[in-house]
Each structure stands twice: as structure tokens, then as C-alpha cells.
């Protein structure tokens, strides 16, 4: 079973990459584990240097980030 931390940030002054970093930090503080995937809206798709997989999904609203950890298959 997969669990995600849902992070919402609609501050237009922040870059999407900064929002992703904040969401990742919140996930680490809560679960004591480094996330490896973030589900994002198609509008929030960006190239990032965070080393995490971004998965754009049509059902995710803009400014919402689902941060999680997926085990290798």
C-alpha cells in the first residue's frame, strides 16, 4: 500500500521547484524517510534538479503535490 503526503501551496511568488522542495522536506519531517516520487498536476510539470521522479496526472489540481515513496518492483 502506498501513502502520500498531500501538500498544497498556491503562493505565486514561489517557483514550483521551491514548492517541491518544501513538500519533500515536510514529508521527511513527518515520515523520517526521503521521498522518491511526487504526483503533480500537468500544469505544475517542471524540470527539476531535486533527483525525484515527477509524475504528472490529469486528476491532480494545480498547486497540489502528492509526495510519496514507492518501493521498487
HUSULHU-V732465 format. One record per backbone hydrogen bond with DSSP energy under -1.0 kcal/mol. NH is the residue of the N-H (numbers start at 1). CO is the residue of the C=O. E is the energy in kcal/mol with one decimal. If there is no record, write none. Layout:
NH:CO:E / NH:CO:E
This chain:
5:67:-3.0 / 7:65:-3.0 / 9:63:-2.3 / 14:11:-1.1 / 19:15:-2.0 / 20:16:-2.4 / 21:17:-2.1 / 22:18:-2.3 / 23:19:-2.3 / 24:20:-2.6 / 25:21:-2.4 / 26:22:-2.2 / 27:23:-2.1 / 28:24:-2.4 / 29:25:-2.3 / 30:26:-2.0 / 31:27:-3.0 / 32:28:-1.9 / 36:68:-1.9 / 37:68:-1.8 / 38:53:-2.5 / 39:66:-2.6 / 40:55:-1.7 / 53:36:-1.7 / 55:38:-2.6 / 57:40:-2.7 / 60:57:-1.1 / 64:61:-1.5 / 65:7:-2.9 / 66:39:-2.4 / 67:5:-2.9 / 68:37:-2.8
